[in-house]
Amino acid sequence: MKQFTTKVKEIIDIVYQEEHEKIKEAAVLIFNSIKDKGILHVFATGHSHMLAEEMFYRAGGLVAIDPVLRPFLMQHEGAISSTKFERLPGVAKVIYDGLEKNENDPFIVVSNSGINAVPIEFAQMCKKNNHKVIIITSVESSKNLQSRTIDNKHLYECGDIVIDNHSPHGDAIVNTKYGNIGAVS
C-alpha cells in the first residue's frame, strides 16, 4: 500500500508540475464556453469513461456537462464486446452525429492508451467540425503502442490541448512477483 501511495503522489506531483498550464488553459476554454451558454461534452470508452461519470451530476461540480456515455463501450456492459467495439472504425461518427451540440461547445476525449479507433476518430470528428478538443491520455503509453486507426494517428495528435496523465506504459505501478498491479490512469 505504501509503494502504491508513494507512486500515486509522485505522479500527481508530475502532473501538477508539467501539466498545470495546460489544465488552466483547458479551464479557461471550458469557462468561456459555458459563459456563452455552451456545454462541455466528455467522451471516453472502457475504464476511461469513469471521468465522464465523475464530472456529471456531482455535488460541487459543473452543471453544463454532457457525459457521452454509450453502454456498449463500457466494460461493465461486457468487457470483451466493449473492447471490440472501441476498436471499430466508423462508430465515432454515429455517436458524434447523434449528439445535441453547439458550435462553441468544447469536448474532452479521454483514453489512457490513446490508440483505439473510437476515441481517436471521435476527437478527429470534433476537430473537423471546429470544436475545441481537450485530450487526456498517457503520452508515454501511446507512443509505445501501435495505433488501431486506419491513418495510424494516436489520440495525443488529435487535440487542441493535450493533458498527459503521466500514467506509465502498462498503467500498473506496483511491481510484484506475480506482475504489475495498481492502475493509475
FIMI-458963 format. One record per residue: residue number from 1; residue in three letters; x, y, z of N, C-alpha, C, CB in turn. Coordinates in Angstrom, 3 decimals, always signed. Glycine has a CB too. Example, Ala and Ser with C-alpha at 12.3 -4.5 7.8 and 13.67 -1.06 7.14 Angstrom:
% residues 2
(pt 1 'ALA' (+13.190 -5.690 +7.800) (+12.300 -4.500 +7.800) (+13.200 -3.300 +7.800) (+11.308 -4.473 +9.046))
(pt 2 'SER' (+12.850 -2.250 +7.080) (+13.670 -1.060 +7.140) (+12.900 +0.030 +7.870) (+14.084 -0.598 +5.725))
% end
This chain:
% residues 185
(pt 1 'MET' (+0.816 -1.184 +0.000) (+0.000 +0.000 +0.000) (+0.866 +1.256 +0.000) (-0.931 -0.007 +1.194))
(pt 2 'LYS' (+1.944 +1.219 +0.752) (+2.814 +2.390 +0.808) (+3.461 +2.654 -0.552) (+3.896 +2.203 +1.883))
(pt 3 'GLN' (+3.896 +1.581 -1.238) (+4.510 +1.746 -2.554) (+3.512 +2.382 -3.529) (+5.005 +0.381 -3.097))
(pt 4 'PHE' (+2.259 +1.927 -3.518) (+1.238 +2.476 -4.402) (+0.989 +3.949 -4.073) (-0.072 +1.667 -4.285))
(pt 5 'THR' (+0.790 +4.251 -2.808) (+0.508 +5.632 -2.381) (+1.656 +6.562 -2.745) (+0.252 +5.687 -0.864))
(pt 6 'THR' (+2.866 +6.129 -2.517) (+4.037 +6.941 -2.839) (+4.107 +7.228 -4.334) (+5.318 +6.241 -2.377))
(pt 7 'LYS' (+3.893 +6.214 -5.142) (+3.962 +6.402 -6.597) (+2.819 +7.266 -7.119) (+3.942 +5.052 -7.301))
(pt 8 'VAL' (+1.620 +7.108 -6.548) (+0.495 +7.960 -6.956) (+0.811 +9.422 -6.643) (-0.818 +7.523 -6.241))
(pt 9 'LYS' (+1.346 +9.682 -5.470) (+1.718 +11.057 -5.101) (+2.781 +11.613 -6.060) (+2.243 +11.102 -3.642))
(pt 10 'GLU' (+3.725 +10.780 -6.446) (+4.751 +11.207 -7.409) (+4.121 +11.592 -8.748) (+5.790 +10.087 -7.619))
(pt 11 'ILE' (+3.179 +10.784 -9.209) (+2.517 +11.075 -10.482) (+1.701 +12.364 -10.374) (+1.607 +9.897 -10.903))
(pt 12 'ILE' (+0.997 +12.540 -9.274) (+0.217 +13.769 -9.080) (+1.139 +14.983 -9.100) (-0.573 +13.715 -7.748))
(pt 13 'ASP' (+2.287 +14.878 -8.448) (+3.258 +15.986 -8.455) (+3.759 +16.273 -9.872) (+4.454 +15.660 -7.532))
(pt 14 'ILE' (+4.034 +15.226 -10.641) (+4.494 +15.402 -12.025) (+3.404 +16.062 -12.867) (+4.900 +14.041 -12.644))
(pt 15 'VAL' (+2.173 +15.583 -12.714) (+1.059 +16.187 -13.459) (+0.933 +17.656 -13.082) (-0.276 +15.437 -13.178))
(pt 16 'TYR' (+1.028 +17.964 -11.801) (+0.924 +19.366 -11.380) (+2.047 +20.207 -12.000) (+0.971 +19.469 -9.836))
(pt 17 'GLN' (+3.266 +19.719 -11.929) (+4.410 +20.482 -12.434) (+4.384 +20.635 -13.948) (+5.703 +19.817 -12.016))
(pt 18 'GLU' (+4.060 +19.563 -14.656) (+4.201 +19.576 -16.114) (+2.918 +19.871 -16.881) (+4.730 +18.270 -16.562))
(pt 19 'GLU' (+1.778 +19.740 -16.255) (+0.511 +19.886 -16.978) (-0.359 +21.033 -16.476) (-0.263 +18.612 -16.888))
(pt 20 'HIS' (+0.056 +21.726 -15.406) (-0.850 +22.720 -14.825) (-1.178 +23.862 -15.786) (-0.245 +23.286 -13.563))
(pt 21 'GLU' (-0.253 +24.260 -16.643) (-0.551 +25.327 -17.613) (-1.598 +24.857 -18.626) (+0.741 +25.773 -18.350))
(pt 22 'LYS' (-1.497 +23.615 -19.061) (-2.487 +23.074 -19.994) (-3.847 +22.908 -19.315) (-2.009 +21.724 -20.559))
(pt 23 'ILE' (-3.835 +22.511 -18.047) (-5.082 +22.377 -17.295) (-5.742 +23.743 -17.133) (-4.821 +21.735 -15.912))
(pt 24 'LYS' (-4.955 +24.768 -16.833) (-5.508 +26.126 -16.728) (-6.057 +26.590 -18.077) (-4.430 +27.113 -16.225))
(pt 25 'GLU' (-5.340 +26.295 -19.154) (-5.806 +26.654 -20.497) (-7.134 +25.960 -20.808) (-4.744 +26.278 -21.557))
(pt 26 'ALA' (-7.245 +24.689 -20.441) (-8.494 +23.947 -20.645) (-9.617 +24.547 -19.797) (-8.302 +22.451 -20.298))
(pt 27 'ALA' (-9.304 +24.924 -18.571) (-10.317 +25.524 -17.683) (-10.849 +26.826 -18.265) (-9.727 +25.780 -16.281))
(pt 28 'VAL' (-9.980 +27.647 -18.802) (-10.407 +28.911 -19.421) (-11.295 +28.624 -20.629) (-9.176 +29.765 -19.846))
(pt 29 'LEU' (-10.889 +27.687 -21.446) (-11.677 +27.307 -22.619) (-13.081 +26.848 -22.205) (-10.960 +26.190 -23.409))
(pt 30 'ILE' (-13.149 +25.984 -21.209) (-14.429 +25.470 -20.723) (-15.258 +26.596 -20.115) (-14.206 +24.353 -19.687))
(pt 31 'PHE' (-14.642 +27.422 -19.285) (-15.349 +28.541 -18.655) (-15.963 +29.461 -19.705) (-14.396 +29.336 -17.750))
(pt 32 'ASN' (-15.162 +29.836 -20.699) (-15.663 +30.747 -21.733) (-16.823 +30.139 -22.516) (-14.538 +31.123 -22.691))
(pt 33 'SER' (-16.768 +28.857 -22.774) (-17.859 +28.196 -23.484) (-19.127 +28.189 -22.644) (-17.466 +26.765 -23.858))
(pt 34 'ILE' (-19.006 +27.792 -21.388) (-20.178 +27.728 -20.516) (-20.754 +29.128 -20.294) (-19.813 +27.076 -19.162))
(pt 35 'LYS' (-19.883 +30.115 -20.168) (-20.332 +31.505 -20.013) (-21.183 +31.932 -21.207) (-19.122 +32.452 -19.857))
(pt 36 'ASP' (-20.854 +31.405 -22.384) (-21.606 +31.715 -23.604) (-22.698 +30.680 -23.878) (-20.656 +31.795 -24.799))
(pt 37 'LYS' (-23.185 +30.028 -22.812) (-24.271 +29.055 -22.877) (-23.896 +27.750 -23.591) (-25.446 +29.673 -23.566))
(pt 38 'GLY' (-22.613 +27.437 -23.612) (-22.163 +26.177 -24.183) (-22.224 +25.054 -23.163) (-20.753 +26.316 -24.721))
(pt 39 'ILE' (-21.932 +23.869 -23.631) (-21.917 +22.671 -22.787) (-20.597 +21.956 -23.023) (-23.138 +21.726 -23.095))
(pt 40 'LEU' (-20.026 +21.415 -21.973) (-18.812 +20.606 -22.082) (-19.221 +19.156 -22.297) (-17.911 +20.753 -20.810))
(pt 41 'HIS' (-18.809 +18.589 -23.403) (-19.071 +17.183 -23.700) (-17.831 +16.383 -23.295) (-19.421 +16.969 -25.225))
(pt 42 'VAL' (-18.041 +15.271 -22.608) (-16.935 +14.430 -22.157) (-17.154 +13.027 -22.697) (-16.823 +14.420 -20.597))
(pt 43 'PHE' (-16.166 +12.536 -23.464) (-16.303 +11.235 -24.120) (-15.116 +10.341 -23.810) (-16.446 +11.409 -25.631))
(pt 44 'ALA' (-15.425 +9.086 -23.553) (-14.383 +8.087 -23.337) (-14.984 +6.707 -23.510) (-13.741 +8.237 -21.933))
(pt 45 'THR' (-14.112 +5.732 -23.656) (-14.532 +4.339 -23.745) (-13.814 +3.557 -22.643) (-14.224 +3.739 -25.166))
(pt 46 'GLY' (-14.234 +2.320 -22.440) (-13.557 +1.466 -21.457) (-13.534 +2.091 -20.079) (-12.141 +1.174 -21.902))
(pt 47 'HIS' (-12.457 +1.851 -19.341) (-12.327 +2.412 -17.993) (-12.303 +3.931 -17.997) (-11.072 +1.891 -17.333))
(pt 48 'SER' (-11.841 +4.523 -19.059) (-11.717 +5.978 -19.118) (-13.059 +6.686 -19.013) (-11.034 +6.383 -20.398))
(pt 49 'HIS' (-14.156 +5.972 -19.280) (-15.472 +6.614 -19.184) (-15.779 +7.089 -17.764) (-16.558 +5.650 -19.649))
(pt 50 'MET' (-15.022 +6.580 -16.789) (-15.263 +6.984 -15.397) (-15.075 +8.486 -15.199) (-14.331 +6.220 -14.458))
(pt 51 'LEU' (-14.213 +9.110 -15.991) (-14.027 +10.552 -15.869) (-15.321 +11.283 -16.215) (-12.879 +11.030 -16.781))
(pt 52 'ALA' (-16.001 +10.862 -17.269) (-17.273 +11.487 -17.636) (-18.298 +11.314 -16.522) (-17.811 +10.891 -18.950))
(pt 53 'GLU' (-18.323 +10.140 -15.919) (-19.250 +9.909 -14.805) (-18.901 +10.774 -13.603) (-19.241 +8.436 -14.402))
(pt 54 'GLU' (-17.618 +10.932 -13.322) (-17.180 +11.750 -12.193) (-17.542 +13.223 -12.367) (-15.682 +11.612 -12.006))
(pt 55 'MET' (-17.557 +13.683 -13.599) (-17.820 +15.098 -13.852) (-19.306 +15.427 -13.881) (-17.190 +15.507 -15.157))
(pt 56 'PHE' (-20.145 +14.428 -14.074) (-21.564 +14.649 -14.300) (-22.384 +14.483 -13.029) (-22.068 +13.705 -15.357))
(pt 57 'TYR' (-23.224 +15.484 -12.762) (-24.225 +15.428 -11.702) (-23.603 +15.151 -10.337) (-25.256 +14.366 -12.021))
(pt 58 'ARG' (-22.526 +15.891 -10.044) (-21.823 +15.742 -8.772) (-21.996 +16.987 -7.924) (-20.334 +15.460 -9.002))
(pt 59 'ALA' (-22.093 +16.814 -6.631) (-22.151 +17.958 -5.716) (-20.899 +18.796 -5.912) (-22.283 +17.493 -4.227))
(pt 60 'GLY' (-21.086 +20.086 -6.107) (-19.963 +20.988 -6.302) (-19.381 +20.970 -7.703) (-18.902 +20.660 -5.338))
(pt 61 'GLY' (-19.958 +20.204 -8.595) (-19.434 +20.108 -9.953) (-20.130 +21.065 -10.901) (-19.570 +18.694 -10.466))
(pt 62 'LEU' (-19.692 +21.045 -12.133) (-20.313 +21.856 -13.167) (-21.658 +21.258 -13.558) (-19.393 +21.973 -14.395))
(pt 63 'VAL' (-22.587 +22.124 -13.899) (-23.896 +21.658 -14.332) (-23.899 +21.403 -15.831) (-24.980 +22.673 -13.961))
(pt 64 'ALA' (-23.203 +22.207 -16.580) (-23.251 +22.152 -18.042) (-22.319 +21.071 -18.596) (-22.879 +23.515 -18.634))
(pt 65 'ILE' (-22.580 +19.833 -18.200) (-21.767 +18.690 -18.633) (-22.657 +17.713 -19.391) (-21.081 +17.986 -17.414))
(pt 66 'ASP' (-22.173 +17.268 -20.525) (-22.834 +16.205 -21.272) (-21.901 +14.999 -21.265) (-23.184 +16.655 -22.741))
(pt 67 'PRO' (-22.172 +14.019 -20.390) (-21.342 +12.818 -20.399) (-21.772 +11.931 -21.570) (-21.452 +12.046 -19.041))
(pt 68 'VAL' (-20.913 +11.784 -22.526) (-21.243 +10.990 -23.715) (-20.926 +9.535 -23.376) (-20.436 +11.480 -25.000))
(pt 69 'LEU' (-21.883 +8.907 -22.723) (-21.720 +7.541 -22.232) (-22.574 +6.607 -23.068) (-22.098 +7.436 -20.734))
(pt 70 'ARG' (-21.935 +5.709 -23.764) (-22.649 +4.723 -24.570) (-22.380 +3.348 -23.973) (-22.210 +4.784 -26.078))
(pt 71 'PRO' (-23.421 +2.717 -23.427) (-23.232 +1.461 -22.698) (-22.417 +0.401 -23.438) (-24.557 +0.893 -22.362))
(pt 72 'PHE' (-22.590 +0.284 -24.739) (-21.869 -0.767 -25.464) (-20.356 -0.531 -25.482) (-22.388 -0.861 -26.891))
(pt 73 'LEU' (-19.903 +0.675 -25.068) (-18.471 +0.981 -24.995) (-17.918 +0.898 -23.568) (-18.215 +2.366 -25.557))
(pt 74 'MET' (-18.760 +0.499 -22.624) (-18.342 +0.432 -21.219) (-18.122 -1.011 -20.800) (-19.388 +1.096 -20.305))
(pt 75 'GLN' (-17.064 -1.237 -20.085) (-16.683 -2.605 -19.747) (-17.680 -3.317 -18.848) (-15.352 -2.601 -19.089))
(pt 76 'HIS' (-18.382 -2.589 -18.002) (-19.337 -3.271 -17.125) (-20.531 -3.828 -17.898) (-19.826 -2.318 -16.045))
(pt 77 'GLU' (-20.664 -3.451 -19.160) (-21.725 -3.984 -20.015) (-21.233 -5.203 -20.814) (-22.235 -2.888 -20.974))
(pt 78 'GLY' (-19.971 -5.534 -20.645) (-19.374 -6.669 -21.343) (-17.953 -6.307 -21.749) (-20.219 -7.073 -22.585))
(pt 79 'ALA' (-16.992 -6.767 -20.998) (-15.593 -6.371 -21.205) (-15.078 -6.743 -22.589) (-14.713 -7.011 -20.152))
(pt 80 'ILE' (-15.356 -7.938 -23.034) (-14.824 -8.382 -24.330) (-15.504 -7.629 -25.468) (-15.018 -9.906 -24.508))
(pt 81 'SER' (-16.826 -7.524 -25.421) (-17.521 -6.833 -26.509) (-17.208 -5.345 -26.519) (-19.024 -7.043 -26.392))
(pt 82 'SER' (-17.121 -4.697 -25.354) (-16.815 -3.256 -25.335) (-15.412 -2.996 -25.882) (-16.938 -2.690 -23.897))
(pt 83 'THR' (-14.487 -3.884 -25.596) (-13.134 -3.758 -26.127) (-13.145 -3.869 -27.648) (-12.212 -4.829 -25.518))
(pt 84 'LYS' (-13.920 -4.792 -28.164) (-14.017 -4.951 -29.621) (-14.694 -3.738 -30.259) (-14.794 -6.237 -29.973))
(pt 85 'PHE' (-15.747 -3.224 -29.621) (-16.457 -2.063 -30.170) (-15.574 -0.818 -30.213) (-17.708 -1.777 -29.347))
(pt 86 'GLU' (-14.738 -0.592 -29.180) (-13.937 +0.629 -29.161) (-12.818 +0.618 -30.209) (-13.340 +0.827 -27.782))
(pt 87 'ARG' (-12.629 -0.497 -30.844) (-11.611 -0.614 -31.897) (-12.206 -0.508 -33.311) (-10.873 -1.940 -31.753))
(pt 88 'LEU' (-13.528 -0.411 -33.401) (-14.205 -0.428 -34.702) (-14.212 +0.942 -35.379) (-15.631 -0.917 -34.534))
(pt 89 'PRO' (-13.669 +1.043 -36.569) (-13.764 +2.300 -37.317) (-15.224 +2.622 -37.644) (-12.929 +2.221 -38.617))
(pt 90 'GLY' (-15.554 +3.894 -37.640) (-16.883 +4.349 -38.034) (-17.867 +4.540 -36.900) (-17.451 +3.400 -38.983))
(pt 91 'VAL' (-17.626 +3.927 -35.754) (-18.541 +4.040 -34.618) (-18.588 +5.482 -34.108) (-18.115 +3.083 -33.483))
(pt 92 'ALA' (-17.458 +6.156 -34.083) (-17.386 +7.522 -33.543) (-18.308 +8.479 -34.285) (-15.954 +8.039 -33.609))
(pt 93 'LYS' (-18.382 +8.354 -35.593) (-19.230 +9.250 -36.381) (-20.696 +9.091 -35.998) (-19.047 +8.983 -37.878))
(pt 94 'VAL' (-21.134 +7.869 -35.787) (-22.518 +7.608 -35.394) (-22.803 +8.284 -34.051) (-22.791 +6.076 -35.307))
(pt 95 'ILE' (-21.881 +8.152 -33.110) (-22.058 +8.765 -31.790) (-22.055 +10.285 -31.914) (-20.947 +8.302 -30.815))
(pt 96 'TYR' (-21.062 +10.834 -32.606) (-20.961 +12.286 -32.767) (-22.215 +12.852 -33.435) (-19.713 +12.648 -33.590))
(pt 97 'ASP' (-22.657 +12.231 -34.506) (-23.825 +12.727 -35.241) (-25.092 +12.707 -34.387) (-24.040 +11.897 -36.500))
(pt 98 'GLY' (-25.150 +11.844 -33.394) (-26.329 +11.739 -32.543) (-26.364 +12.712 -31.372) (-26.424 +10.366 -32.022))
(pt 99 'LEU' (-25.337 +13.529 -31.227) (-25.270 +14.461 -30.091) (-25.944 +15.786 -30.398) (-23.824 +14.708 -29.699))
(pt 100 'GLU' (-26.573 +16.355 -29.379) (-27.016 +17.746 -29.457) (-25.813 +18.589 -29.058) (-28.279 +18.032 -28.525))
(pt 101 'LYS' (-25.408 +19.490 -29.941) (-24.203 +20.274 -29.671) (-24.304 +21.631 -30.336) (-22.946 +19.534 -30.156))
(pt 102 'ASN' (-23.605 +22.604 -29.762) (-23.490 +23.937 -30.336) (-22.094 +24.079 -30.910) (-23.780 +25.045 -29.277))
(pt 103 'GLU' (-21.921 +25.015 -31.810) (-20.615 +25.141 -32.471) (-19.501 +25.559 -31.514) (-20.707 +26.145 -33.599))
(pt 104 'ASN' (-19.823 +26.227 -30.393) (-18.762 +26.638 -29.467) (-18.562 +25.656 -28.315) (-19.072 +28.008 -28.908))
(pt 105 'ASP' (-19.203 +24.503 -28.365) (-19.049 +23.510 -27.300) (-17.690 +22.824 -27.395) (-20.178 +22.464 -27.369))
(pt 106 'PRO' (-16.947 +22.790 -26.290) (-15.699 +22.019 -26.282) (-15.961 +20.555 -25.928) (-14.697 +22.631 -25.285))
(pt 107 'PHE' (-14.994 +19.719 -26.244) (-15.070 +18.293 -25.940) (-13.809 +17.873 -25.191) (-15.247 +17.453 -27.238))
(pt 108 'ILE' (-13.992 +17.039 -24.180) (-12.872 +16.326 -23.561) (-12.970 +14.897 -24.066) (-12.908 +16.401 -21.962))
(pt 109 'VAL' (-11.862 +14.374 -24.582) (-11.811 +12.987 -25.036) (-10.704 +12.306 -24.244) (-11.560 +12.883 -26.597))
(pt 110 'VAL' (-11.058 +11.194 -23.606) (-10.129 +10.512 -22.706) (-9.869 +9.088 -23.186) (-10.679 +10.499 -21.268))
(pt 111 'SER' (-8.594 +8.733 -23.221) (-8.184 +7.351 -23.463) (-6.761 +7.211 -22.958) (-8.293 +6.962 -24.987))
(pt 112 'ASN' (-6.542 +6.340 -22.002) (-5.202 +6.196 -21.459) (-4.220 +5.728 -22.523) (-5.210 +5.225 -20.292))
(pt 113 'SER' (-4.578 +4.704 -23.282) (-3.656 +4.196 -24.302) (-3.617 +5.106 -25.522) (-4.055 +2.783 -24.723))
(pt 114 'GLY' (-4.734 +5.728 -25.828) (-4.790 +6.641 -26.964) (-4.589 +5.987 -28.318) (-3.777 +7.690 -26.791))
(pt 115 'ILE' (-4.963 +4.708 -28.443) (-4.701 +4.002 -29.705) (-5.947 +3.429 -30.371) (-3.731 +2.892 -29.462))
(pt 116 'ASN' (-7.073 +3.408 -29.664) (-8.262 +2.768 -30.221) (-9.019 +3.702 -31.166) (-9.185 +2.308 -29.096))
(pt 117 'ALA' (-9.657 +3.107 -32.158) (-10.303 +3.856 -33.231) (-11.386 +4.813 -32.735) (-10.900 +2.900 -34.222))
(pt 118 'VAL' (-12.239 +4.378 -31.837) (-13.394 +5.200 -31.471) (-12.987 +6.522 -30.821) (-14.300 +4.429 -30.532))
(pt 119 'PRO' (-12.160 +6.554 -29.778) (-11.806 +7.860 -29.223) (-11.017 +8.741 -30.197) (-11.004 +7.670 -27.961))
(pt 120 'ILE' (-10.135 +8.132 -30.974) (-9.342 +8.917 -31.929) (-10.242 +9.501 -33.008) (-8.237 +8.047 -32.569))
(pt 121 'GLU' (-11.086 +8.676 -33.596) (-11.989 +9.173 -34.633) (-12.982 +10.178 -34.069) (-12.736 +8.016 -35.284))
(pt 122 'PHE' (-13.389 +9.993 -32.815) (-14.307 +10.952 -32.186) (-13.627 +12.319 -32.061) (-14.766 +10.442 -30.786))
(pt 123 'ALA' (-12.393 +12.331 -31.582) (-11.643 +13.599 -31.470) (-11.469 +14.234 -32.850) (-10.251 +13.362 -30.810))
(pt 124 'GLN' (-11.143 +13.424 -33.841) (-10.976 +13.948 -35.203) (-12.290 +14.521 -35.741) (-10.461 +12.841 -36.143))
(pt 125 'MET' (-13.405 +13.862 -35.447) (-14.713 +14.345 -35.874) (-15.026 +15.697 -35.221) (-15.808 +13.313 -35.528))
(pt 126 'CYS' (-14.703 +15.823 -33.956) (-14.919 +17.093 -33.250) (-14.082 +18.200 -33.886) (-14.569 +16.952 -31.746))
(pt 127 'LYS' (-12.808 +17.925 -34.132) (-11.917 +18.915 -34.756) (-12.417 +19.292 -36.150) (-10.473 +18.366 -34.840))
(pt 128 'LYS' (-12.828 +18.302 -36.917) (-13.330 +18.539 -38.272) (-14.530 +19.484 -38.254) (-13.715 +17.210 -38.940))
(pt 129 'ASN' (-15.292 +19.442 -37.169) (-16.473 +20.288 -37.026) (-16.199 +21.527 -36.183) (-17.604 +19.496 -36.412))
(pt 130 'ASN' (-14.918 +21.885 -36.066) (-14.460 +23.136 -35.437) (-14.718 +23.254 -33.945) (-15.104 +24.276 -36.106))
(pt 131 'HIS' (-14.820 +22.122 -33.272) (-14.908 +22.149 -31.818) (-13.498 +22.137 -31.241) (-15.740 +20.945 -31.281))
(pt 132 'LYS' (-13.305 +22.790 -30.116) (-12.048 +22.683 -29.386) (-12.037 +21.339 -28.669) (-11.866 +23.869 -28.375))
(pt 133 'VAL' (-10.897 +20.662 -28.727) (-10.787 +19.322 -28.168) (-9.664 +19.280 -27.140) (-10.543 +18.283 -29.280))
(pt 134 'ILE' (-10.029 +18.828 -25.948) (-9.080 +18.621 -24.852) (-8.879 +17.115 -24.737) (-9.599 +19.253 -23.483))
(pt 135 'ILE' (-7.646 +16.691 -24.830) (-7.304 +15.271 -24.759) (-6.682 +14.985 -23.394) (-6.328 +14.866 -25.915))
(pt 136 'ILE' (-7.084 +13.866 -22.791) (-6.419 +13.366 -21.590) (-5.975 +11.942 -21.911) (-7.372 +13.415 -20.312))
(pt 137 'THR' (-4.662 +11.725 -21.845) (-4.093 +10.443 -22.246) (-2.733 +10.243 -21.590) (-3.968 +10.359 -23.778))
(pt 138 'SER' (-2.205 +9.062 -21.715) (-0.821 +8.802 -21.330) (+0.023 +8.848 -22.600) (-0.673 +7.417 -20.590))
(pt 139 'VAL' (+0.762 +9.916 -22.765) (+1.577 +10.065 -23.971) (+2.620 +8.958 -24.043) (+2.260 +11.447 -24.001))
(pt 140 'GLU' (+3.235 +8.620 -22.907) (+4.240 +7.550 -22.886) (+3.647 +6.225 -23.352) (+4.824 +7.393 -21.477))
(pt 141 'SER' (+2.501 +5.859 -22.799) (+1.852 +4.608 -23.213) (+1.548 +4.626 -24.695) (+0.563 +4.374 -22.419))
(pt 142 'SER' (+0.954 +5.708 -25.134) (+0.541 +5.821 -26.527) (+1.719 +5.689 -27.483) (-0.162 +7.142 -26.755))
(pt 143 'LYS' (+2.811 +6.339 -27.159) (+3.992 +6.273 -28.029) (+4.596 +4.877 -28.088) (+5.042 +7.257 -27.555))
(pt 144 'ASN' (+4.316 +4.052 -27.082) (+4.840 +2.692 -27.045) (+3.905 +1.659 -27.675) (+5.122 +2.305 -25.627))
(pt 145 'LEU' (+2.773 +2.135 -28.196) (+1.775 +1.219 -28.752) (+1.433 +1.593 -30.190) (+0.505 +1.221 -27.890))
(pt 146 'GLN' (+1.068 +0.600 -30.971) (+0.654 +0.806 -32.355) (-0.792 +1.287 -32.378) (+0.815 -0.497 -33.185))
(pt 147 'SER' (-1.048 +2.351 -33.105) (-2.409 +2.858 -33.262) (-3.274 +1.825 -33.965) (-2.412 +4.183 -34.046))
(pt 148 'ARG' (-4.554 +1.821 -33.604) (-5.514 +0.917 -34.238) (-6.424 +1.667 -35.215) (-6.359 +0.207 -33.172))
(pt 149 'THR' (-5.915 +2.763 -35.762) (-6.697 +3.525 -36.727) (-6.112 +3.350 -38.121) (-6.740 +5.015 -36.342))
(pt 150 'ILE' (-6.930 +3.618 -39.105) (-6.502 +3.486 -40.494) (-5.358 +4.448 -40.806) (-7.680 +3.739 -41.443))
(pt 151 'ASP' (-5.420 +5.666 -40.224) (-4.393 +6.679 -40.507) (-3.206 +6.639 -39.539) (-5.016 +8.050 -40.466))
(pt 152 'ASN' (-3.174 +5.643 -38.642) (-2.088 +5.462 -37.665) (-1.909 +6.620 -36.696) (-0.808 +5.245 -38.386))
(pt 153 'LYS' (-2.947 +7.418 -36.485) (-2.878 +8.522 -35.523) (-3.056 +7.993 -34.113) (-3.947 +9.591 -35.833))
(pt 154 'HIS' (-2.466 +8.721 -33.180) (-2.677 +8.483 -31.755) (-3.520 +9.642 -31.225) (-1.305 +8.356 -30.971))
(pt 155 'LEU' (-4.194 +9.414 -30.124) (-5.092 +10.427 -29.588) (-4.360 +11.729 -29.271) (-5.779 +9.904 -28.340))
(pt 156 'TYR' (-3.142 +11.644 -28.761) (-2.418 +12.863 -28.396) (-2.129 +13.765 -29.603) (-1.114 +12.497 -27.710))
(pt 157 'GLU' (-2.305 +13.245 -30.809) (-2.090 +14.030 -32.026) (-3.364 +14.715 -32.508) (-1.545 +13.141 -33.126))
(pt 158 'CYS' (-4.466 +14.564 -31.774) (-5.771 +14.979 -32.290) (-6.459 +16.076 -31.483) (-6.665 +13.803 -32.351))
(pt 159 'GLY' (-5.752 +16.752 -30.614) (-6.419 +17.744 -29.782) (-5.809 +19.127 -29.853) (-6.417 +17.291 -28.381))
(pt 160 'ASP' (-6.553 +20.082 -29.339) (-6.057 +21.456 -29.203) (-5.211 +21.590 -27.937) (-7.235 +22.462 -29.171))
(pt 161 'ILE' (-5.658 +20.906 -26.895) (-4.932 +20.877 -25.624) (-4.762 +19.411 -25.253) (-5.691 +21.684 -24.487))
(pt 162 'VAL' (-3.533 +19.003 -25.008) (-3.265 +17.612 -24.638) (-2.714 +17.592 -23.221) (-2.266 +16.935 -25.638))
(pt 163 'ILE' (-3.469 +16.953 -22.332) (-3.061 +16.806 -20.939) (-2.587 +15.375 -20.751) (-4.231 +17.155 -19.951))
(pt 164 'ASP' (-1.326 +15.239 -20.411) (-0.707 +13.928 -20.192) (-0.976 +13.513 -18.747) (+0.840 +13.963 -20.494))
(pt 165 'ASN' (-1.600 +12.356 -18.550) (-1.861 +11.888 -17.183) (-0.632 +11.238 -16.549) (-3.018 +10.898 -17.185))
(pt 166 'HIS' (+0.429 +11.076 -17.324) (+1.713 +10.533 -16.869) (+1.601 +9.130 -16.282) (+2.315 +11.451 -15.843))
(pt 167 'SER' (+0.587 +8.414 -16.705) (+0.483 +7.013 -16.343) (+1.571 +6.270 -17.122) (-0.957 +6.435 -16.649))
(pt 168 'PRO' (+2.324 +5.405 -16.452) (+3.398 +4.700 -17.161) (+2.842 +3.687 -18.152) (+4.320 +3.998 -16.166))
(pt 169 'HIS' (+3.669 +3.318 -19.101) (+3.292 +2.276 -20.062) (+2.907 +1.023 -19.287) (+4.459 +1.976 -21.069))
(pt 170 'GLY' (+1.739 +0.502 -19.578) (+1.239 -0.660 -18.853) (+0.308 -0.287 -17.717) (+2.386 -1.460 -18.316))
(pt 171 'ASP' (+0.292 +0.987 -17.337) (-0.625 +1.574 -16.358) (-0.348 +1.180 -14.903) (-2.019 +1.185 -16.705))
(pt 172 'ALA' (-0.131 -0.069 -14.614) (+0.045 -0.514 -13.232) (+1.421 -0.111 -12.694) (-0.136 -2.038 -13.135))
(pt 173 'ILE' (+1.463 +0.314 -11.421) (+2.698 +0.920 -10.896) (+3.374 +0.158 -9.766) (+2.402 +2.283 -10.422))
(pt 174 'VAL' (+2.768 -0.900 -9.292) (+3.381 -1.663 -8.203) (+3.885 -2.991 -8.766) (+2.364 -1.899 -7.030))
(pt 175 'ASN' (+5.175 -3.214 -8.621) (+5.781 -4.457 -9.095) (+5.642 -5.544 -8.042) (+7.264 -4.242 -9.449))
(pt 176 'THR' (+5.119 -6.699 -8.447) (+5.050 -7.847 -7.550) (+5.631 -9.044 -8.276) (+3.584 -8.126 -7.085))
(pt 177 'LYS' (+5.858 -10.114 -7.547) (+6.387 -11.314 -8.184) (+5.372 -11.934 -9.151) (+6.789 -12.336 -7.121))
(pt 178 'TYR' (+4.121 -11.510 -9.075) (+3.061 -12.014 -9.959) (+2.809 -11.095 -11.164) (+1.769 -12.182 -9.169))
(pt 179 'GLY' (+3.487 -9.973 -11.209) (+3.278 -8.994 -12.264) (+2.909 -7.644 -11.662) (+2.186 -9.468 -13.235))
(pt 180 'ASN' (+2.739 -6.654 -12.502) (+2.407 -5.320 -12.028) (+0.920 -5.211 -11.696) (+2.794 -4.274 -13.072))
(pt 181 'ILE' (+0.643 -4.459 -10.623) (-0.735 -4.190 -10.206) (-0.848 -2.708 -9.846) (-1.152 -5.098 -8.992))
(pt 182 'GLY' (-2.064 -2.252 -9.666) (-2.273 -0.867 -9.214) (-2.337 +0.131 -10.350) (-1.178 -0.465 -8.273))
(pt 183 'ALA' (-3.414 +0.076 -11.139) (-3.581 +1.004 -12.250) (-3.755 +2.434 -11.733) (-4.787 +0.596 -13.115))
(pt 184 'VAL' (-3.196 +3.396 -12.451) (-3.294 +4.801 -12.036) (-3.951 +5.701 -13.076) (-1.925 +5.332 -11.725))
(pt 185 'SER' (-4.290 +5.161 -14.225) (-4.873 +6.022 -15.240) (-6.203 +6.565 -14.806) (-5.024 +5.284 -16.533))
% end
